[in-house]
């Protein structure tokens, strides 16, 4: 797993190195992705697609009146001037558009999760292999310098043997909980409702389902697909893990009882097997949209035998604690004679010493902060376009995307079906 490129791309770009892109799905994430992409030298946007005319109008306002716009992504894929596409549609369109785009000769940057259902993933992987196109999943944690620093420190034994990992992402605001704004002009006249629904169950026009699609399992993948995938990506980068073997998820709707069917609180436990790099460990995840407060709380905490690492997108805190040299004892419930016999043998092994300055246990904490100009979002797009130019894929390809997306989706399965799920991280199959 190669670390992300450091620094900006070369300023001078030849005509042959120019990359023309199209955006498919011009919502908040899509427009943000395009903005980062256009910071990469030599990248130019030539087309945009969305089912809502207002977003197509906005795309022209941002990127110029000459921009080609359409409601039908197939018209984008037919264009010979499009080298690569950004797919930022609702989750239930990811696999189909990715496969069709690669079949049309386009390189693909697909937002996470790579698929809406586990059975779609093998077809995406096969299409990437068959066509030889560059395919990259859009979880920017893979390009964070901080997570790659955590990987380096873990490999160096900075916290000893890894025992467990905790991860949390708490959003304490309406917008954080997917309560996105609905345009007042939304109507069947300026929205291609049937195209939005796609393979999802047919239903009458209901714009809240389009503009807040993450709240509904017909189109999204809930907390697991939106946020667990990020946390799993960070974990897999740091540990080089292929994935867990046992998965348990639970949760439900606790606060946002607004018609959504995706939970707003979710917890999961994932058991990871022993590998050459680390012993067996458990990954504990929590995402919560229902708690008090106003700020988003996020982090991964790696717990080892000799310390911990707490990692965010911009900072890593390493705390090293020496192992206890004396285990202590609990003998007060024993008979007096037994206590005396125990202490006699104990003090042979651990002689009693007087506390001195020299006996103070040294504890060490270090903080590693990302440079002020570091943006994992931008680096992730830079890594994609570097791969497009070099034809050498970035490591977060379709297989890596399934190694994080598959277990995340199984957290949903476990929660809804109230059972423990199994996963083969090598064969990429669920049980």
Secondary structure, 3 states (H helix, E strand, C coil): CCCCCCCCCCCCCCHHHCEEEEEECCCHHHHHHHHHHCCCCCEEEEEEECCEHHHHHHHHHHHCCCCEEECCHHHHHCCCCCCEEEECCCHHHHHHHHHHHHHCCCEEEEECCCCCCHHHHHHHHHHHHHHCCCEEEECHHHHCHHHHHHHHHHHCCCCCCEEEEEEEEECCCCCCCCCCCCCCCCCCCCECHHHHHCCCCCCCCCHHHHHCHHHCCCCCCHHHHHHHHHHHHHHHHHHCCCCEEEEEEEEECCCCCCCCCCCCEEEEEEEECCCCCCCCEEEEEEEECCCCCCCCEEEEEEEECCEEEEECCCEEEEEEECCCCCCCCCCCCCCHHHHHHHHHHHHHHCCCCCCCHHHCCCEEEEEEECCCCCCHHHHHHHHHHHHHHHCCCCCCCHHHHHHHHHHHHHHHHHHHHCCCEEEECCCCEEC
